[in-house]
Amino acid sequence: EAGVTQFPSHSVIEKGQTVTLRCDPISGHDNLYWYRRVMGKEIKFLLHFVKESKQDESGMPNNRFLAERTGGTYSTLKVQPAELEDSGVYFCASSSAWTVGEKLFFGSGTQLSVL
Amino acid sequence: AQSVTQPDIHITVSEGASLELRCNYSYGATPYLFWYVQSPGQGLQLLLKYFSGDTLVQGIKGFEAEFKRSQSSFNLRKPSVHWSDAAEYFCAVGGMEYGNKLVFGAGTILRVKS
């Protein structure tokens, strides 16, 4: 069974540019999450999809971030325009149910560097 | 608000030695506690979790953790470390009302010396 796939694995862009991160969850997983780790600090929740709907986007830092999940399958996270403070590792995770402890499967992350 | 503190940024242990990684949490209700590990180039992998019951939980790869409510701690232990355990370890807390939304600590990097 394929795991959670994220790409690109690394992205280096200049301030003001646009970047789109993609996450392919495990097939059949309705729940998809985005997390971010900035500057080696805590991994912080960004948002949660149930199928194609945003269940919780309380962690999205500002309106420069736009997340979508087309048809309840893969998800994209677009940053436009990117700022220096957006640098970090963006993790995607998926699970089959929306309950605490339902095993979360994480991707290996996208390392975003904004110069 | 929930929060998790991992006081040690780096820990170095000798192969074969015992290991304890510290985790303290702040949470108003009954916490659900987790330890994840991230090896280089890999995603986060769940080592173990605590919901209720026995406060000593066993996980994969020979790890265990003990929930101590009085100390608000959930320390991870392993009796004998292997070189392959070198990785970054994250403690996390969640609650029923938050679904699978977890609050993570800042991580502890484990180095294993031979």
Chai-1 contact restraints between the chains, C-beta under 6 A:
chainA,res_idxA,chainB,res_idxB,connection_type,confidence,min_distance_angstrom,max_distance_angstrom,comment,restraint_id
A,K41,B,A106,contact,1.0,0.0,6.0,A-B,restraint_1
A,E42,B,F104,contact,1.0,0.0,6.0,A-B,restraint_2
A,E42,B,A106,contact,1.0,0.0,6.0,A-B,restraint_3
A,I43,B,F104,contact,1.0,0.0,6.0,A-B,restraint_4
A,F45,B,K101,contact,1.0,0.0,6.0,A-B,restraint_5
A,S95,B,N100,contact,1.0,0.0,6.0,A-B,restraint_6
A,W98,B,G99,contact,1.0,0.0,6.0,A-B,restraint_7
A,V100,B,Y32,contact,1.0,0.0,6.0,A-B,restraint_8
A,V100,B,G94,contact,1.0,0.0,6.0,A-B,restraint_9
A,V100,B,M96,contact,1.0,0.0,6.0,A-B,restraint_10
A,G101,B,Y32,contact,1.0,0.0,6.0,A-B,restraint_11
A,G101,B,K49,contact,1.0,0.0,6.0,A-B,restraint_12
A,G101,B,F51,contact,1.0,0.0,6.0,A-B,restraint_13
A,L104,B,N100,contact,1.0,0.0,6.0,A-B,restraint_14
A,F106,B,G43,contact,1.0,0.0,6.0,A-B,restraint_15
A,F106,B,L44,contact,1.0,0.0,6.0,A-B,restraint_16
A,G107,B,G43,contact,1.0,0.0,6.0,A-B,restraint_17
A,S108,B,Q42,contact,1.0,0.0,6.0,A-B,restraint_18
A,S108,B,G43,contact,1.0,0.0,6.0,A-B,restraint_19
